[in-house]
């Protein structure tokens, strides 16, 4: 196992029993080498859970991911991941799911951006160009159309916050996500219904910073708490990105969805849309779109 030792790990509930050297290693590990087999197994768990919304066991990883190791080895690695706080056992399920810590490590260290095909890029560029041509001045119609476009491309709930107006769309995407806890939906819907009340604070925070991904409990920590994000349950995540139009006007776009969302796809999509809106990627598109 390629693991770095930093500090002792807190023992969580429902941890699978460990024996011998595996227990000794797991008791000290808080960081995984991104190129290690343990990291590969964590990435497989994140991706499989995103695809199925079901807790992931060693059998699924053995069958679907070509890691060239035995099921017993995968179980041992999963035991290390659990003891180290990267995955956990929900209820009495035999499988495991990523924790906030596991998702954060995946996003920061393991995730590869999704590259859209040339056809997908052309279609998206055409849609953004049409929005810009139709709405020369940033306003309500632009916000509405942009939020709807983002929701359709990410399959999450989306928002577009502009100085003149704010709009959200795609809440039904969350309803269709498998494994969503219906008890959380009221809080999420209230967040979007009151998005106008939060737009000023969110614009102030994210117009001066970089794109940001807030995972689970991160939505209720630090400055995020002041913006009213505690209304979003801990089983959800939010991705936000600053946008700047050729006119110089600025805004914030973002999505909210279950914590098991496809981070690679959604972060890449938001970043790409933000670049398109800036005009930098649209200069050579008119011929391609109308060819």
C-alpha positions, -999 to +999 in steps of 0.1 A: +000+000+000+014+034-009+002+055+020+016+085+039+014+088+076+004+122+090-017+119+122-040+096+140-074+089+126-106+092+145-125+059+147-159+061+131-191+040+135-198+009+115-161+003+107-153-031+094-129-050+117-092-050+107-065-074+116-027-075+117-007-051+095-038-036+078-051-024+112-017-010+121-014+010+088-050+023+089-046+036+125-020+061+112-031+070+077-049+102+068-034+107+033-033+085+003-008+087-025-029+097-056-011+071-077-016+042-053-038+012-056-058+025-026-065+057-045-076+038-075-101+019-054-114+051-039-119+066-073-137+034-084-161+037-054-168+074-062-176+067-098-196+035-092-217+053-065-223+082-089-235+057-115-258+036-094-266+055-062-261+022-044-234+014-018-204-002-034-189-036-024-157-053-034-176-076-058-187-046-079-152-032-081-138-066-090-163-071-118-163-036-133-129-022-128-097-038-141-075-034-111-058-068-114-060-076-077-080-102-058-113-094-041-096-101-007-070-073-015-098-049-025-116-056+008-084-049+027-079-016+009-115-007+015-109-014+052-080+010+052-101+036+034-129+033+059-107+035+090-090+065+074-124+083+069-126+082+031-156+059+029-183+047+053-210+021+057-245+035+055-269+017+079-266-020+076-256-022+040-228-044+030-214-018+006-196+015+013-201+050+001-177+080-001-176+105+028-171+142+024-134+136+029-134+109+002-152+132-023-128+161-015-097+139-021-113+127-054-120+162-066-086+176-055-063+147-064-079+121-086-106+136-108-099+140-145-118+167-163-143+154-189-135+163-225-165+170-246-166+157-282-162+182-310-199+178-318-209+185-282-186+216-280-201+229-313-237+225-300-229+242-267-211+270-284-240+275-307-265+277-278-244+302-259-239+323-290-276+324-296-282+336-260-257+363-264-271+375-297-307+374-283-300+392-251-274+419-257-281+434-223-278+412-192-312+409-176-340+386-165-344+367-198-307+360-200-306+347-164-336+325-170-323+310-203-288+305-189-300+287-158-322+264-179-293+257-202-270+247-174-296+225-158-302+207-191-264+201-196-256+189-160-289+172-150-288+191-117-307+222-104-290+253-116-289+290-109-276+322-127-270+352-105-266+385-122-264+421-109-298+428-124-315+396-117-313+360-106-330+328-117-330+291-110-341+261-130-340+223-130-352+214-096-370+184-112-336+170-121-330+164-084-364+147-080-354+122-107-320+113-091-320+078-077-315+075-040-325+110-032-339+114+004-373+129+000-370+145+034-343+168+021-363+182-008-382+208+011-350+225+023-335+224-012-366+238-028-367+266-002-331+275-011-339+280-047-372+298-040-353+323-020-323+325-043-329+363-048-323+369-011-289+352-013-277+366-046-261+397-032-240+377-007-231+350-032-221+376-059-199+394-033-182+362-024-177+345-058-171+374-080-138+379-063-127+343-062-121+312-083-146+284-092-154+265-061-169+231-052-186+228-018-192+192-007-217+182+019-209+197+053-187+223+036-219+241+028-224+249+065-189+259+074-172+292+075-183+320+051-208+296+035-228+295+067-233+333+065-248+330+030-276+308+042-263+275+027-272+255+058-306+254+042-290+229+018-288+195+034-254+178+040-262+152+014-259+178-014-230+197-030-228+230-049-204+240-077-201+277-085-182+296-112-177+333-119-187+345-154-177+377-172-195+388-204-177+406-232-197+437-221-178+436-188-207+427-166-201+398-142-222+372-126-222+338-109-235+305-123-238+273-103-255+240-097-268+221-067-273+183-067-269+152-047-234+146-032-230+116-055-231+138-086-206+135-114-181+161-103-158+155-133-185+162-158-202+191-139-171+210-130-158+208-166-192+218-180-195+249-157-159+260-165-165+256-202-197+276-201-180+303-182-153+306-208-178+306-236-198+334-219-166+355-217-165+355-255-130+341-256-141+308-272-167+323-295-146+344-319-142+317-346-175+300-342-199+318-365-188+300-396-187+266-379-222+270-365-237+281-398-217+258-420 
